[in-house]
Amino acid sequence: MTDEATTASTETQQPQFSIQRIYVKDISFETPQGAAAFQKQWKPKVSQDLNTKSKKISDDLFEVVLRVTITMADEDSTLYLIEVEQAGLFTIKGFSDQQLPQVINATCPSILFPYLRDTIDNIVTKGSFPALMLPPINFDALFANAVQQAAEEANSAESGEGETKH
């Protein structure tokens, strides 16, 4: 029985991660020029804003939302604007306090991104615009950069605490 109890306690300590649900939380698609956008030749410029947010729903259940805003413009006028929030519910337990932010801010967005990319491409083509396939994103690298930047900002804040500017 001692071996069984040890095995059971070891299993409960193992990190557990599972996807409960992936869903579209919000979509907005606008074509401010309407039909006029299709009447001219244009050389579009794409701007993209991407961010994530997360919320703890219960002890081991987290909602992670990957949001992207894409603006397709020609010179100074917007051809279309699309905003999509792709969300997921994830069971995450047994991870250390150091590992949890990595799972929430890199692993979960990496899972959501292909769904988000497909949703955007689908909506843009239904809007009668050329397909828009977003390039892959390395969320692990983005997370590592954000952690490094936060550490650098904390260090410079600490070193500047005793200084007075005149």
N, C-alpha and C positions, 0 to 999 in steps of 0.2 A: 504494500500500500504506500510505503514511503516513496518508492520510485514513481508511482502513479501521481501522487500529490506533487512531487517535484516537477514532473512532466507537465501537469496541468498549470502549475504556477509559471513555468517557463513559457508556455503557450500564451498565457494572458499578458505577458510582458512584451511579446512580439509586436512590433508596429503593425497596425492594420490600416489599410487604405482601400476604399471602394467607392465607385460611382453609384449614387442613388438615382440621379436624374440629370439630364441635360436638356435645357429648354431656352427658348428665346424669351427674354424678359421684356424687351422694348425694341421697337423698330420705328424709324422715321425716314421717309424718303421724300425729297422735295426736288422739283424741277421748276425753279422760279421763272425761267423764260418760256416754259410751256413748249408749244410747237415751234417757236422761233429758234430753239436750240438745234433743231434738225434741218433748218433751212440754210445753214451756212457751213463753210469749211472752218474747222477750228483746230487749234493746236493746244490741247488741254494741258494744264498743270495740275498735278495731284498733290494735295496736302493731307496728311494723315495724323490723327491724334489717337493714341492708344493708352489705356490705363486699366488697372484692375482695382477692385475693392472686394472686401470679404466681410462676412458677418457670421458670428457663431450663433447657430439656431438653437442647439441644445448641447449637452455635454460633449458629444463626439460628432455632431453634425454641423457642417459649415456650408454656407452659400458663398460661392466665389463667382464674381461677375467680371467678365472681360468686355470692355466697352471700346468701340472704335468709332471715330467720326472721320469721314472722308469727304473732302470738298474737291470737286472737279470744276476747275475754272478755265475760262478762255479770256485772256487779257484781264480785264477788271470785272467781268461778269461771271456769276456762278452758273454752271450748266446743271449740276445736280449736287445735292448734299444728302449723305446717308449717315445715319447713326444707328448702330446696332449694339444691344447689350445681350451677349450670350452668357447664360448662367448655368451653373451646375450645383447640385447638392452632393457633397462628399462626406463619407464617414471617414474620419481621421482620428486614430487613437493610438496611444503607445509611443508617440514620437517625443523626443526630448524638446525642451524649450528652444534649443539651438536649431533643431531639425524642422520644427513646425512652420516657422516663417518660410523656409525654402519650399516646403510642400505646398503651402497655400499660395505663395507668390510666384512659383516657377512651375511646379508639377501640374497643378490644377489649370493654370492658363494654357500650358502646353497641350493639355487634353481638349480644352475648349476651342482653341484657335482653329483647327480644321473645320469645325462646325460653323464658327463665325465667318470664316473665309467663304464657305459654301453658301451661307445665307446671303452675304453681300453680293457675290457673283450672281446668284439667282435673282435677287431684287433688281440689280442694275440691268441685267438682260431683259427682265420683264418690263423695265422702264424704257426699253428700246434703245439702250446705249450699248456700246461694245462691252464685251465681257471684261471684268476687272478681277484678276487673280492676284491677291496679295502675296508677296513673297514670304517665305518661311521666316519665323522669328525665333531666336534663341533666348527663351525666357530665363534659362539658367545664367547666361551671360548678363542679361539685363539686371537680374537680381543681384549678382555678384558686384556689378558696377554701382548699383544703388547702395549696397552695404558699404562698399569702399568709400563712396562719396559721403555717406552719413558719418563714417568714422573720421574722414578728413575734416568735415565741418565741425565735428565735436572737438577734435584736436585744436583747430584754429580758434574756436570759441574759448577753450580752456587757456590757450596761450595769450589771448587778448584780454583776459578778464581784469588784469591789474593796470592796463594802459589807459592813459587819458590823452585824448587828442585835443590840440589847441588850434 
